[in-house]
Amino acid sequence: MPKTNTATDSNVVSLADANNWKNPDNSLVRGSNAPAPQFPLGVLGNEASKWATETATSANAPVDYVAAALIAGAAGLIGNSREVGFGAWTEPAIVWTVLIGEASDKKSPGMAPVKRHIDALERELMESNPDPKAPPPRIRIGNTTPRATQQIASDNPRGLTLQMDE
């Protein structure tokens, strides 16, 4: 028989307990000494894992940042061209990624190699665009206004990768 939460369960937090801020959990607050868990490089496969490790070393950045940027970049490149389905429910390849760290933790250098590859692909697309009057094909956007983002997104139905730094 499944267990139900009742007032006597030890997992239930009362309103009085929720309002007790005398001893908050500071594990997520700046300056916490709790180490971040290691990124499971094995999920990337051998080639991507090797690339992420070598790239992190050459960028002097944590492999976590490079691997996260690689996953987000790959999802952006897949875009709306593929979907995964579970019965009637389908979803495109959307990955929300945030690199969390102090100001000098090498987040930008960790993202930079993936950004450079995506920029190179985007340049190739623009150079091979057969219709110079058509809006240029885009893969990645950055610091744009909501209106500009809407226009760029409508011109690129495959989808876009949004990268913000800071």
C-alpha positions in Angstrom: 0.0 0.0 0.0 1.5 3.4 -0.9 2.5 5.7 1.9 0.6 8.9 2.2 1.8 12.1 3.8 0.0 12.8 7.0 0.6 15.3 9.8 2.6 12.7 11.6 5.0 11.9 8.8 8.5 13.2 9.4 8.8 14.4 5.8 6.0 16.9 6.2 7.0 20.5 6.9 4.6 22.6 8.8 4.0 26.2 8.2 5.8 27.0 11.5 8.8 25.0 10.3 8.8 26.7 6.9 8.9 30.1 8.6 11.8 29.2 10.8 14.8 30.8 9.2 17.2 30.6 12.2 19.2 27.8 10.5 18.9 28.1 6.7 20.7 25.7 4.4 23.6 27.8 3.1 25.0 25.1 0.8 24.0 27.0 -2.3 25.2 30.4 -1.1 28.4 32.0 -2.4 31.4 30.8 -0.6 30.0 27.4 0.1 32.8 24.8 0.4 30.7 22.0 -0.9 32.4 20.6 -4.1 30.4 20.3 -7.2 29.8 16.8 -8.4 32.1 15.6 -11.3 30.6 15.7 -14.8 29.9 12.1 -16.0 32.0 12.3 -19.2 31.0 8.8 -20.1 27.6 10.1 -21.2 29.2 11.9 -24.1 30.7 8.8 -25.7 34.4 8.3 -26.4 35.1 10.9 -29.1 33.1 13.7 -27.6 34.5 12.9 -24.1 38.0 13.1 -25.5 37.3 16.3 -27.4 35.8 17.9 -24.2 38.7 16.9 -22.1 41.4 18.1 -24.6 39.5 21.3 -25.2 39.1 22.0 -21.5 42.8 21.5 -21.1 43.7 23.8 -23.9 41.2 26.5 -22.8 42.4 26.1 -19.2 38.7 25.7 -18.2 36.9 23.0 -16.2 35.7 20.1 -18.4 32.2 20.6 -17.0 31.8 23.9 -18.7 33.0 22.6 -22.0 30.8 19.5 -21.9 27.7 21.5 -20.9 28.4 23.9 -23.8 28.8 21.0 -26.1 25.5 19.4 -25.1 23.7 22.8 -25.4 25.3 23.5 -28.8 24.4 20.1 -30.1 20.8 20.5 -29.1 20.8 23.9 -30.8 22.2 22.4 -34.0 19.6 19.6 -33.9 16.8 22.2 -33.2 13.4 21.4 -34.5 14.7 19.0 -37.1 14.2 16.0 -34.8 11.8 15.2 -32.0 11.7 12.6 -29.3 8.3 11.1 -28.6 6.7 9.3 -25.7 3.3 8.2 -27.0 1.4 11.3 -28.2 3.9 13.6 -26.4 6.8 14.9 -28.5 9.5 17.4 -27.8 12.2 19.0 -29.9 15.9 19.0 -28.8 15.7 21.9 -26.3 18.3 22.0 -23.6 18.5 24.9 -21.0 22.0 25.1 -19.7 23.5 27.5 -17.1 27.1 27.5 -16.2 27.4 28.4 -12.5 30.6 29.6 -10.9 32.4 32.6 -9.5 33.5 35.4 -11.8 36.9 33.9 -12.5 35.9 30.2 -12.8 36.6 30.1 -16.6 32.9 29.9 -17.8 33.5 32.0 -20.9 36.7 30.1 -22.0 34.7 26.9 -21.5 32.0 28.0 -23.8 34.2 29.7 -26.4 35.3 26.6 -28.4 31.7 25.5 -29.0 30.7 29.0 -29.8 33.6 29.3 -32.4 32.5 26.1 -34.1 28.9 27.2 -34.3 30.0 30.6 -35.6 32.0 28.8 -38.3 29.0 26.7 -39.3 26.8 29.8 -39.4 29.3 31.6 -41.7 29.3 28.6 -44.1 25.5 28.8 -44.2 25.5 32.5 -44.9 28.1 32.2 -47.6 26.2 29.4 -49.3 22.9 31.2 -49.1 21.5 31.1 -52.7 19.2 34.1 -52.3 21.0 37.2 -51.2 17.6 39.0 -50.7 16.4 36.3 -48.2 17.2 36.8 -44.5 20.6 35.2 -43.6 20.3 31.8 -42.0 21.2 31.9 -38.3 22.1 29.2 -35.8 23.0 31.3 -32.8 21.8 34.6 -31.3 23.1 36.6 -28.4 22.3 40.0 -27.1 19.1 40.8 -29.1 15.9 42.6 -28.3 12.7 40.5 -27.9 11.4 42.0 -31.2 14.6 41.2 -33.1 14.7 37.7 -31.6 11.1 37.1 -32.8 12.0 38.2 -36.3 15.2 36.1 -36.4 13.3 33.1 -35.0 10.5 33.4 -37.6 13.1 33.4 -40.4 14.8 30.3 -38.9 12.0 27.7 -38.3 14.6 25.0 -37.5 15.4 26.9 -34.3 18.1 28.9 -32.7 20.7 28.7 -29.9 20.6 31.6 -27.6 23.9 32.3 -25.8 24.2 34.9 -23.1 27.4 35.7 -21.3 26.8 37.6 -18.1 
